[in-house]
């Protein structure tokens, strides 16, 4: 849901896809402390807009195109502290800083007027906005190693904070906070 000053709330349903790619090199200072550096890239696509709902009935929708794309990439670096809990169970705390460039290409919802027809409508203008920013990724992961399968089961929590700084005429984005649980299995060979 997007709020426009005079049009009220505009609800839009769309298809979203996100792809994260990252790579890093890690250096072990000792069994408990590691440092790492790498590169992260995120691509977010929003397509197939439908089900436009406008709260204020004095407005109509004039949107028939919706294809937005966010691209973010930049270097990152951080530390990892591994703490043995038992012979097979370890806890790992990590935190990293990220510096990124982001570009948004697509359509931006705006209130517009058709003066000849005397109507107000919600439309979408094509834009290209650029941002720079900083972020932090932090996680706590518990890893249990199963020797008979050469596999470690990992469960944990992760939090990501991103702060955006606009360039040129781009609107303010503020910041994003994403968090959640993680679950994975790692096979050693």
N, C-alpha and C positions, 0 to 999 in steps of 0.2 A: 504494500500500500504506500502510495506517494501522496503527500499533501501539497496542493498548490494554493497560493494565497487566497484566491477568490473562488476557485472551483471546488474546494473541499477535498475529500480523499478520492484518489483514483486507484482502483485495484486492478492489477494486471497479472494474468497467469502466463507463464512462459516456460520453456525448456531450458535448463541450465546444465552445463557441463564444465568440470574443472579438471585440469591436469597439472600436477606438481612434479617437477623433475629437480633433483638435487644430487650433487656429488661432493665428496669431501675427502681430505687426506687427514689422517690422525697420527699423532706422534705420542707414544707412551713414555712419559717421564719416569714413572714407576708403576707398580701394579694397581695403584689406587688413583692415579691422577693422569689424565690425558688432555692434550690440547688438539684442536682441529680447525681447519680452514677449508672453505669450499665456495660453491656457487649454487644459487637457487633460482629457479625459473617457475613462474606460475602463469597459466593461461586460463581464462575464465570466459566462456561463451554463453550468451543468452539469446535464444532464438525461439521461433514458433509462438509468437505472442497471440493470445486469445483471451476471451472472457473479460473484456474491459468493462469495468463497472465504475460509474461516476456518481458520487453521493448527491451532488446538487443537480437536480433535473433540468435546470436552465442551461446546462452545458451538454454538448454532444461530443462524440469522439470522432476525430478525423485521422486516426492512426491505422494505417494498413501495412506498414513496414516496421519490422522490429528485428534487428540483428546487431547486438552489442558485443564488443570484445574488449577484455581487459588483458594487458600483458604486463607482467612485472618480472624484473630480474635484477640480480645484484650479488655482490660477494657477502660472505658470512664467516664468522669465526667464533669459537667458544671453548668451553672447558667441560670435562666430564669427570666426575668423582665416583669411583666404584667402591662400594662398601660390602665386604663379605658378611652375610648374616649367618650362614652355616656352610658346610662343605659343598652343598649343591645349590644353595640359594644366595643370590647377590642382589643388592639394590644399587641403582645407578641414578645419580642426579646430574642433569646437564643443563647448561644455559648457553645461548649463543646470541650474538648481535648480528643484525642484517641491515645493510644499506642497499636501497633499491631505486630504480627508475621505473615508473609505471606510465603506460599510455592507455587511454580509453578512446576507442573509436566506435561510434554508433549514434544512437538517437537519444535525445534528452527531452523528457516531457516538459511542455511549457503551455501555459494558458495563452490562447490567441483569440483574436477577434476577426470576424468577417463583417467589415463595416457596411458593405453593400447590402448584405442580407440581414444585418442587425442582430447577428447571433454570436454567442461566445462558444468556443469549443476547446477541447484539449488536443493539442497536436504534438508532433515530435520533430524537432529540428536535428539534422545531422551535425555532429560535432567531433572534434578531435582535441582531447585535453591531455595535458602532461603533468605528472607529479613526480616528486622525489620524496623519499621517506626513510625512516628507520624503523626497526622492529626488533622484537625479542621472541625467541622460542625457548621455552623451558619445559623440562619433563622429569618425571620420577617413574622409573621402571624397575619392576622386580622380575628377575630372571631365574628360572629353575631349570637346571641341567639334568637331562635323563641320559646317563652314559650308555645304556643298552641300545638306544636309538641315535646316539650322537646328535641329539636335538636339545635345544633350549626353548622353553615356553616363556613368553614375555607378556606381562600385563602391567599397565601403568596409566598415568594421566599425562596430558600434554596441554600447554597453554601457549597461545601465540597472540602477541600484541603488535599492531602496525599503526604508525602515526604518519599521516600524509601531509605534505606541504605542496600547495598548488603552484603552478607556473603559469604566467600570463593571465588570461581571462577565465581559467578553469574555476569552477565553483569549489568551495570548501568541502572536503570530505571528512575532516575530523580524524577519527581513528576507528579501528576494528579490534575486537577482542573475540578470539575463537578458543574454545577449550573442549576437551572431551577425553574419553577413555581410549586406550589403545590395547590391541591384542595381536600377537604375532608368534610364529614359530620359526626358529632358525636351525637349519641342518648344517652340521660341520663335516667337511670331508678333506 
